Amino acid sequence: MTQVWQDLKPGTVLGVSPWFHLKQEMFNEFEALTLSNDKLHTDADWVAKNTHFKSIIAPGFFVAALLPYFHTQVAADLTGYYPLNYGFDKIRWVEPVPVNSNIRAEFVVMDITPRPDGGSLFKTKVTVEIEGVSRPGMVAEWLGVVMPENGS
């Protein structure tokens, strides 16, 4: 059942997204798009010879870039409102995320602050889990603003 955003309180678990499979092609495209082309994310032979990792690992910013997708899987009902990304208070890449792994994200409301413009600032704790791994791949305190649509 979808939650209405106005009913949310600190501590509310918005939900956990479905598992998402990470493919090498995604890393290659992300690295090319961001003009990074870091071998750690694209070259298995280089990783095996030059690092302590057992395989290519996900770019941290790629994992962070998936948060909007994961959030759509669990978001509260925003009828009459629209969301804006406001940034992060904290973001940490705790555990390397191997290529061909599955990840998902849990979202928990930490704080809600009304704004004088009619919107509300949300702080949400996001934990990105790696299937079969005890430590999370990423933890973040994500900030977002919910604003009323024109005419609302």
PAVEXRO-112668 format. One record per atom (N, C-alpha, C): z, y, x. Coordinates in nm, 3 decimals, padded with zeros to 5 digits, m for minus. Atoms other than C-alpha are relative to their C-alpha. Example, Ala and Ser with C-alpha at 12.3 -4.5 7.8 and 13.67 -1.06 7.14 Angstrom:
BEGIN
site z=00.000, y=m00.119, x=00.089
site z=00.780, y=m00.450, x=01.230
site z=00.000, y=00.120, x=00.090
site z=m00.006, y=m00.119, x=m00.082
site z=00.714, y=m00.106, x=01.367
site z=00.073, y=00.109, x=m00.077
***
This chain:
BEGIN
site z=00.000, y=m00.119, x=00.084
site z=00.000, y=00.000, x=00.000
site z=00.000, y=00.125, x=00.088
site z=00.010, y=m00.123, x=m00.078
site z=m00.101, y=00.338, x=00.141
site z=00.115, y=00.094, x=m00.035
site z=m00.109, y=m00.094, x=00.020
site z=00.183, y=00.584, x=00.188
site z=m00.056, y=00.141, x=m00.016
site z=00.037, y=m00.140, x=00.016
site z=00.154, y=00.946, x=00.073
site z=00.071, y=00.078, x=00.110
site z=m00.056, y=m00.064, x=m00.119
site z=00.208, y=01.171, x=00.375
site z=00.123, y=00.085, x=m00.033
site z=m00.113, y=m00.085, x=00.035
site z=00.449, y=01.403, x=00.189
site z=00.131, y=m00.080, x=m00.014
site z=m00.118, y=00.086, x=00.015
site z=00.687, y=01.105, x=00.141
site z=00.051, y=m00.055, x=00.133
site z=m00.038, y=00.056, x=m00.130
site z=00.706, y=01.022, x=00.512
site z=00.123, y=00.070, x=00.056
site z=m00.119, y=m00.053, x=m00.066
site z=01.030, y=01.069, x=00.707
site z=00.005, y=m00.056, x=00.141
site z=m00.016, y=00.058, x=m00.133
site z=01.127, y=01.020, x=01.070
site z=00.051, y=m00.144, x=m00.010
site z=m00.035, y=00.142, x=00.004
site z=01.156, y=00.648, x=01.136
site z=m00.094, y=m00.085, x=m00.084
site z=00.095, y=00.074, x=00.083
site z=00.884, y=00.555, x=00.888
site z=m00.105, y=m00.067, x=00.087
site z=00.106, y=00.072, x=m00.069
site z=00.657, y=00.286, x=01.025
site z=m00.127, y=00.014, x=m00.083
site z=00.128, y=m00.014, x=00.071
site z=00.303, y=00.384, x=00.926
site z=m00.071, y=m00.135, x=m00.008
site z=00.061, y=00.132, x=m00.001
site z=00.184, y=00.039, x=01.026
site z=m00.048, y=m00.039, x=00.138
site z=00.057, y=00.056, x=m00.122
site z=00.020, y=m00.175, x=01.290
site z=m00.146, y=m00.029, x=m00.028
site z=00.143, y=00.021, x=00.019
site z=m00.356, y=m00.177, x=01.329
site z=m00.036, y=m00.147, x=00.024
site z=00.047, y=00.135, x=m00.036
site z=m00.557, y=m00.501, x=01.343
site z=m00.032, y=m00.006, x=00.150
site z=00.038, y=00.018, x=m00.140
site z=m00.633, y=m00.647, x=01.685
site z=m00.143, y=00.046, x=00.021
site z=00.131, y=m00.051, x=m00.039
site z=m00.932, y=m00.494, x=01.863
site z=m00.036, y=m00.060, x=00.134
site z=00.043, y=00.067, x=m00.123
site z=m01.130, y=m00.682, x=02.130
site z=m00.071, y=00.099, x=00.093
site z=00.058, y=m00.090, x=m00.100
site z=m01.216, y=m00.490, x=02.447
site z=m00.105, y=m00.073, x=00.082
site z=00.113, y=00.061, x=m00.071
site z=m01.556, y=m00.572, x=02.596
site z=m00.039, y=00.084, x=00.121
site z=00.044, y=m00.068, x=m00.122
site z=m01.693, y=m00.485, x=02.939
site z=m00.101, y=00.111, x=m00.030
site z=00.101, y=m00.101, x=00.033
site z=m01.984, y=m00.297, x=02.781
site z=00.064, y=00.132, x=m00.044
site z=m00.071, y=m00.121, x=00.044
site z=m01.736, y=m00.053, x=02.624
site z=00.048, y=00.080, x=00.121
site z=m00.049, y=m00.068, x=m00.120
site z=m01.584, y=00.025, x=02.965
site z=m00.116, y=00.065, x=00.075
site z=00.118, y=m00.053, x=m00.070
site z=m01.929, y=00.070, x=03.121
site z=m00.049, y=00.128, x=m00.068
site z=00.048, y=m00.118, x=00.074
site z=m02.035, y=00.312, x=02.846
site z=00.097, y=00.116, x=00.012
site z=m00.100, y=m00.106, x=m00.012
site z=m01.708, y=00.507, x=02.863
site z=m00.007, y=00.064, x=00.139
site z=00.008, y=m00.053, x=m00.136
site z=m01.730, y=00.541, x=03.240
site z=m00.125, y=00.084, x=00.020
site z=00.124, y=m00.077, x=m00.012
site z=m02.092, y=00.657, x=03.219
site z=00.010, y=00.131, x=m00.078
site z=m00.012, y=m00.119, x=00.085
site z=m02.017, y=00.900, x=02.935
site z=00.090, y=00.106, x=00.062
site z=m00.094, y=m00.095, x=m00.059
site z=m01.725, y=01.058, x=03.120
site z=m00.035, y=00.036, x=00.145
site z=00.047, y=m00.025, x=m00.136
site z=m01.917, y=01.062, x=03.451
site z=00.101, y=m00.042, x=00.106
site z=m00.100, y=00.049, x=m00.094
site z=m01.632, y=00.875, x=03.616
site z=m00.056, y=m00.113, x=00.086
site z=00.058, y=00.115, x=m00.070
site z=m01.799, y=00.542, x=03.706
site z=00.095, y=m00.060, x=00.103
site z=m00.103, y=00.058, x=m00.086
site z=m01.475, y=00.411, x=03.858
site z=m00.020, y=m00.151, x=00.007
site z=00.025, y=00.143, x=m00.020
site z=m01.533, y=00.063, x=04.006
site z=00.112, y=m00.087, x=m00.056
site z=m00.113, y=00.074, x=00.056
site z=m01.188, y=m00.043, x=03.885
site z=m00.027, y=m00.045, x=m00.144
site z=00.030, y=00.027, x=00.140
site z=m01.335, y=m00.043, x=03.534
site z=m00.138, y=m00.062, x=m00.022
site z=00.139, y=00.045, x=00.018
site z=m01.690, y=m00.162, x=03.603
site z=m00.048, y=m00.108, x=00.096
site z=00.052, y=00.089, x=m00.104
site z=m01.722, y=m00.384, x=03.913
site z=00.100, y=m00.111, x=00.033
site z=m00.093, y=00.112, x=m00.016
site z=m01.548, y=m00.724, x=03.901
site z=00.013, y=m00.044, x=00.146
site z=m00.006, y=00.041, x=m00.141
site z=m01.639, y=m00.811, x=04.261
site z=00.084, y=00.098, x=00.081
site z=m00.078, y=m00.102, x=m00.071
site z=m01.497, y=m00.483, x=04.391
site z=00.148, y=m00.015, x=m00.032
site z=m00.140, y=00.016, x=00.041
site z=m01.177, y=m00.533, x=04.189
site z=00.063, y=m00.120, x=00.071
site z=m00.052, y=00.122, x=m00.064
site z=m01.132, y=m00.889, x=04.326
site z=00.025, y=00.020, x=00.149
site z=m00.010, y=m00.018, x=m00.145
site z=m01.182, y=m00.777, x=04.687
site z=00.098, y=00.111, x=00.040
site z=m00.069, y=m00.121, x=m00.042
site z=m00.998, y=m00.444, x=04.685
site z=00.127, y=00.035, x=m00.074
site z=m00.120, y=m00.034, x=00.077
site z=m00.713, y=m00.452, x=04.433
site z=00.087, y=m00.124, x=m00.021
site z=m00.089, y=00.111, x=00.035
site z=m00.419, y=m00.665, x=04.322
site z=m00.023, y=m00.049, x=m00.144
site z=00.027, y=00.041, x=00.138
site z=m00.561, y=m00.691, x=03.968
site z=m00.083, y=m00.128, x=m00.003
site z=00.073, y=00.127, x=00.014
site z=m00.695, y=m01.025, x=03.846
site z=m00.137, y=00.020, x=m00.063
site z=00.129, y=m00.030, x=00.064
site z=m00.981, y=m00.860, x=03.656
site z=m00.014, y=00.151, x=m00.014
site z=00.023, y=m00.140, x=00.036
site z=m01.134, y=m00.530, x=03.560
site z=00.103, y=00.040, x=m00.105
site z=m00.095, y=m00.050, x=00.100
site z=m00.889, y=m00.315, x=03.363
site z=m00.062, y=00.118, x=m00.075
site z=00.049, y=m00.107, x=00.087
site z=m00.949, y=m00.069, x=03.082
site z=00.032, y=00.137, x=00.058
site z=m00.035, y=m00.139, x=m00.034
site z=m00.973, y=00.302, x=03.161
site z=00.111, y=00.047, x=m00.094
site z=m00.111, y=m00.047, x=00.083
site z=m00.647, y=00.456, x=03.040
site z=m00.045, y=00.096, x=m00.108
site z=00.046, y=m00.097, x=00.100
site z=m00.827, y=00.740, x=02.867
site z=m00.087, y=m00.065, x=m00.107
site z=00.072, y=00.076, x=00.103
site z=m01.047, y=00.485, x=02.687
site z=00.099, y=m00.056, x=m00.101
site z=m00.103, y=00.051, x=00.091
site z=m00.735, y=00.322, x=02.544
site z=00.051, y=00.114, x=m00.088
site z=m00.047, y=m00.115, x=00.078
site z=m00.610, y=00.667, x=02.438
site z=m00.106, y=00.046, x=m00.100
site z=00.109, y=m00.043, x=00.089
site z=m00.952, y=00.747, x=02.289
site z=m00.014, y=m00.090, x=m00.123
site z=00.004, y=00.090, x=00.116
site z=m00.914, y=00.447, x=02.056
site z=00.107, y=00.034, x=m00.104
site z=m00.107, y=m00.030, x=00.094
site z=m00.604, y=00.598, x=01.892
site z=m00.049, y=00.053, x=m00.135
site z=00.047, y=m00.043, x=00.132
site z=m00.799, y=00.784, x=01.619
site z=m00.052, y=m00.118, x=m00.084
site z=00.048, y=00.118, x=00.073
site z=m00.971, y=00.455, x=01.526
site z=00.118, y=m00.083, x=m00.051
site z=m00.116, y=00.078, x=00.042
site z=m00.642, y=00.265, x=01.521
site z=00.076, y=00.071, x=m00.113
site z=m00.073, y=m00.077, x=00.100
site z=m00.481, y=00.544, x=01.319
site z=m00.065, y=m00.010, x=m00.138
site z=00.067, y=00.012, x=00.131
site z=m00.746, y=00.517, x=01.046
site z=00.037, y=m00.129, x=m00.070
site z=m00.037, y=00.128, x=00.059
site z=m00.627, y=00.160, x=00.991
site z=00.136, y=00.006, x=m00.071
site z=m00.137, y=m00.005, x=00.052
site z=m00.272, y=00.271, x=00.900
site z=00.038, y=00.135, x=m00.060
site z=m00.033, y=m00.138, x=00.037
site z=m00.293, y=00.641, x=00.804
site z=00.049, y=00.011, x=m00.144
site z=m00.049, y=m00.033, x=00.134
site z=m00.109, y=00.782, x=00.506
site z=m00.110, y=00.068, x=m00.080
site z=00.095, y=m00.066, x=00.089
site z=m00.298, y=00.920, x=00.207
site z=00.006, y=00.151, x=00.023
site z=00.007, y=m00.144, x=m00.028
site z=m00.412, y=01.274, x=00.293
site z=m00.079, y=00.075, x=m00.106
site z=00.076, y=m00.066, x=00.106
site z=m00.575, y=01.363, x=m00.039
site z=00.042, y=00.146, x=m00.012
site z=m00.026, y=m00.144, x=00.008
site z=m00.604, y=01.744, x=m00.049
site z=00.038, y=00.063, x=00.132
site z=m00.039, y=m00.048, x=m00.133
site z=m00.523, y=01.775, x=00.321
site z=m00.096, y=m00.056, x=00.104
site z=00.079, y=00.056, x=m00.109
site z=m00.697, y=01.720, x=00.655
site z=00.084, y=00.002, x=00.128
site z=m00.079, y=00.008, x=m00.124
site z=m00.559, y=01.617, x=00.996
site z=m00.070, y=00.071, x=00.116
site z=00.048, y=m00.059, x=m00.125
site z=m00.595, y=01.798, x=01.328
site z=00.078, y=m00.060, x=00.116
site z=m00.066, y=00.047, x=m00.121
site z=m00.520, y=01.654, x=01.670
site z=00.066, y=00.120, x=00.067
site z=m00.074, y=m00.109, x=m00.062
site z=m00.255, y=01.867, x=01.843
site z=00.040, y=m00.032, x=00.144
site z=m00.029, y=00.037, x=m00.139
site z=m00.214, y=01.675, x=02.169
site z=00.109, y=m00.104, x=00.010
site z=m00.103, y=00.098, x=m00.029
site z=00.061, y=01.467, x=02.325
site z=00.120, y=00.069, x=00.063
site z=m00.120, y=m00.040, x=m00.073
site z=00.421, y=01.533, x=02.424
site z=00.020, y=m00.094, x=00.118
site z=m00.017, y=00.100, x=m00.106
site z=00.413, y=01.215, x=02.632
site z=m00.108, y=m00.105, x=m00.016
site z=00.092, y=00.114, x=00.002
site z=00.161, y=00.949, x=02.726
site z=00.019, y=m00.074, x=00.133
site z=m00.021, y=00.083, x=m00.118
site z=00.223, y=00.661, x=02.966
site z=m00.082, y=m00.128, x=m00.014
site z=00.071, y=00.128, x=m00.006
site z=00.001, y=00.369, x=03.065
site z=00.091, y=m00.096, x=00.074
site z=m00.109, y=00.082, x=m00.051
site z=00.270, y=00.108, x=03.115
site z=m00.050, y=m00.127, x=00.069
site z=00.050, y=00.129, x=m00.048
site z=00.075, y=m00.214, x=03.171
site z=m00.153, y=00.005, x=00.002
site z=00.147, y=00.003, x=m00.002
site z=m00.288, y=m00.257, x=03.284
site z=m00.055, y=m00.087, x=m00.114
site z=00.063, y=00.071, x=00.111
site z=m00.513, y=m00.369, x=02.997
site z=m00.125, y=m00.069, x=00.053
site z=00.115, y=00.071, x=m00.057
site z=m00.752, y=m00.643, x=03.117
site z=m00.122, y=00.001, x=m00.092
site z=00.123, y=00.015, x=00.076
site z=m01.114, y=m00.659, x=03.010
site z=00.010, y=m00.130, x=m00.080
site z=00.003, y=00.115, x=00.091
site z=m01.171, y=m00.907, x=02.724
site z=00.135, y=m00.031, x=m00.063
site z=m00.126, y=00.020, x=00.070
site z=m00.817, y=m00.863, x=02.594
site z=m00.008, y=00.062, x=m00.138
site z=m00.013, y=m00.058, x=00.133
site z=m00.712, y=m00.771, x=02.242
site z=00.118, y=00.095, x=00.000
site z=m00.108, y=m00.098, x=00.010
site z=m00.506, y=m00.461, x=02.172
site z=00.012, y=00.047, x=m00.145
site z=m00.024, y=m00.062, x=00.131
site z=m00.353, y=m00.301, x=01.864
site z=00.105, y=00.108, x=00.019
site z=m00.094, y=m00.111, x=m00.012
site z=m00.138, y=00.003, x=01.794
site z=00.095, y=00.005, x=m00.119
site z=m00.102, y=m00.023, x=00.103
site z=00.185, y=00.057, x=01.603
site z=00.031, y=00.150, x=m00.002
site z=m00.025, y=m00.143, x=00.019
site z=00.254, y=00.405, x=01.462
site z=00.131, y=00.018, x=m00.076
site z=m00.129, y=m00.028, x=00.064
site z=00.606, y=00.529, x=01.382
site z=00.022, y=00.151, x=00.000
site z=m00.027, y=m00.143, x=00.011
site z=00.683, y=00.881, x=01.255
site z=00.130, y=00.032, x=00.073
site z=m00.119, y=m00.043, x=m00.074
site z=00.927, y=01.053, x=01.494
site z=00.060, y=00.128, x=m00.059
site z=m00.048, y=m00.131, x=00.047
site z=00.947, y=01.405, x=01.352
site z=m00.108, y=00.066, x=m00.084
site z=00.091, y=m00.079, x=00.083
site z=00.790, y=01.629, x=01.088
site z=00.057, y=00.140, x=m00.010
site z=m00.044, y=m00.139, x=00.002
site z=00.809, y=02.007, x=01.114
site z=m00.094, y=00.082, x=m00.088
site z=00.086, y=m00.087, x=00.082
site z=00.678, y=02.232, x=00.832
site z=m00.042, y=00.123, x=00.080
site z=00.054, y=m00.119, x=m00.066
site z=00.460, y=02.520, x=00.951
site z=m00.016, y=00.112, x=m00.102
site z=00.013, y=m00.113, x=00.093
site z=00.439, y=02.871, x=00.801
site z=m00.140, y=00.011, x=m00.064
site z=00.136, y=m00.007, x=00.055
site z=00.062, y=02.823, x=00.741
site z=m00.025, y=m00.105, x=m00.108
site z=00.014, y=00.100, x=00.105
site z=00.129, y=02.547, x=00.485
site z=m00.023, y=m00.141, x=00.052
site z=00.018, y=00.132, x=m00.059
site z=00.069, y=02.260, x=00.726
site z=00.132, y=m00.057, x=00.048
site z=m00.116, y=00.065, x=m00.060
site z=00.310, y=02.020, x=00.890
site z=m00.041, y=m00.062, x=00.133
site z=00.021, y=00.059, x=m00.131
site z=00.337, y=01.914, x=01.253
site z=00.072, y=m00.135, x=00.004
site z=m00.054, y=00.135, x=m00.010
site z=00.387, y=01.540, x=01.299
site z=00.008, y=m00.042, x=00.146
site z=m00.009, y=00.069, x=m00.129
site z=00.515, y=01.367, x=01.611
site z=00.010, y=m00.148, x=m00.034
site z=00.006, y=00.142, x=00.029
site z=00.427, y=00.999, x=01.604
site z=00.009, y=m00.079, x=00.129
site z=m00.007, y=00.091, x=m00.114
site z=00.532, y=00.729, x=01.849
site z=m00.108, y=m00.105, x=m00.018
site z=00.106, y=00.099, x=00.003
site z=00.235, y=00.508, x=01.930
site z=00.025, y=m00.099, x=00.113
site z=m00.014, y=00.106, x=m00.099
site z=00.275, y=00.176, x=02.107
site z=m00.124, y=m00.088, x=m00.008
site z=00.120, y=00.085, x=m00.005
site z=m00.043, y=m00.003, x=02.215
site z=00.041, y=m00.132, x=00.065
site z=m00.037, y=00.134, x=m00.046
site z=00.024, y=m00.375, x=02.247
site z=m00.123, y=m00.073, x=00.053
site z=00.103, y=00.089, x=m00.053
site z=m00.177, y=m00.625, x=02.451
site z=00.037, y=m00.140, x=m00.047
site z=m00.029, y=00.132, x=00.052
site z=m00.202, y=m00.963, x=02.284
site z=00.043, y=m00.095, x=00.113
site z=m00.051, y=00.095, x=m00.098
site z=00.009, y=m01.218, x=02.477
site z=00.075, y=00.060, x=00.117
site z=m00.069, y=m00.068, x=m00.109
site z=00.172, y=m00.958, x=02.705
site z=00.124, y=00.069, x=m00.057
site z=m00.124, y=m00.054, x=00.056
site z=00.535, y=m00.853, x=02.659
site z=00.010, y=00.153, x=00.012
site z=m00.006, y=m00.147, x=m00.018
site z=00.499, y=m00.497, x=02.798
site z=m00.119, y=00.065, x=m00.069
site z=00.113, y=m00.069, x=00.064
site z=00.286, y=m00.245, x=02.609
site z=m00.099, y=00.052, x=00.103
site z=00.102, y=m00.060, x=m00.085
site z=m00.039, y=m00.119, x=02.754
site z=00.018, y=00.150, x=00.011
site z=m00.016, y=m00.145, x=00.002
site z=00.039, y=00.237, x=02.652
site z=00.106, y=00.036, x=m00.102
site z=m00.090, y=m00.060, x=00.098
site z=00.313, y=00.436, x=02.481
site z=m00.025, y=00.150, x=00.002
site z=00.029, y=m00.143, x=00.008
site z=00.266, y=00.789, x=02.358
site z=00.079, y=00.064, x=m00.114
site z=m00.050, y=m00.084, x=00.108
site z=00.418, y=01.066, x=02.151
site z=m00.114, y=00.093, x=m00.036
site z=00.123, y=m00.067, x=00.041
site z=00.113, y=01.193, x=01.965
site z=00.034, y=00.106, x=m00.104
site z=m00.023, y=m00.111, x=00.093
site z=00.115, y=01.529, x=01.785
site z=m00.124, y=00.021, x=m00.086
site z=00.108, y=m00.030, x=00.093
site z=m00.093, y=01.602, x=01.479
site z=00.047, y=00.097, x=m00.105
site z=m00.031, y=m00.095, x=00.107
site z=m00.106, y=01.874, x=01.217
site z=m00.076, y=m00.043, x=m00.125
site z=00.062, y=00.025, x=00.129
site z=m00.177, y=01.807, x=00.851
site z=m00.010, y=00.135, x=m00.070
site z=00.026, y=m00.131, x=00.062
site z=m00.336, y=02.113, x=00.682
site z=m00.055, y=m00.017, x=m00.141
site z=00.059, y=00.006, x=00.134
site z=m00.412, y=02.181, x=00.316
site z=m00.148, y=00.039, x=00.003
site z=00.141, y=m00.036, x=00.013
site z=m00.782, y=02.183, x=00.228
site z=m00.009, y=00.133, x=m00.075
site z=00.022, y=m00.125, x=00.075
site z=m00.924, y=02.515, x=00.099
site z=00.007, y=m00.030, x=m00.147
site z=m00.008, y=00.018, x=00.145
site z=m00.839, y=02.549, x=m00.266
site z=00.115, y=m00.091, x=m00.040
site z=m00.112, y=00.088, x=00.035
site z=m00.541, y=02.314, x=m00.244
site z=00.128, y=00.078, x=m00.013
***
